[in-house]
Amino acid sequence: MPFRIKFGLSVVVGLVALAGWFYMGHLGEIGPQRAVAFLGPFMIFSLWMFPEVMRHSSGKPPRPKLPGAQSK
């Protein structure tokens, strides 16, 4: 995923988590407020930590190379 998209998505997730945190505080819900305070940064961390899945254009996974097999 390009840096611009990843950064923009991180900003949006952070703002939504911050808004959810304030909203839960306004309602007086402590448990959900703590959950939002954990899950927002966790989602941003996960977005940057784990690489995206790369797929081949043919749609088929590459065949594993067997030892002793000849290449075509």
C-alpha angles and dihedrals in degrees: 000000000000118000093243093056094043092049093046091049090049091053092048093048090048093050093047091049090049091049090048091050092053092044093052089047090051090053091048094241106146099175097052090042090058091046091054090046089056101037098049096059090037091058092049091047091049092050091057099035104051119058121232120254113263117214128193119241093240091061093233123106114244116263115250114247111243120215111260094016118135119233119232 
